[in-house]
Amino acid sequence: MLPTPSRRAVFGLLAAASGGLIASGGIIAPVIPPSIAFVMFGVIAQVSITKLFMAGIVPGIMMGTSILIAWAWVIRKDKLEAQPR
């Protein structure tokens, strides 16, 4: 996912920070609908998949918003800028 993390910064961020952003974004995947984990759990536990999806929307939005706020703070604190394309 990182083009050349050892040689250059990615989108103005250091390679380690870019890797951290990708990893933190990957944690949201099982929570935001439609998630394969929700479907499998619903089938195995015989729980309504629609209710599971509805229950995953608010936590997913909250997790995404918290990551957005945290990275906005990091960018302002370190005075990072996007590199030209």
Secondary structure, 3 states (H helix, E strand, C coil): CCCCCCCCCECCECHHHHHHHHHHHHHHCCCCCCCHHHHHHHHHHCCCHHHHHHHHHHHHHHHHHHHHHHHHHHHHHHCCCCCCC
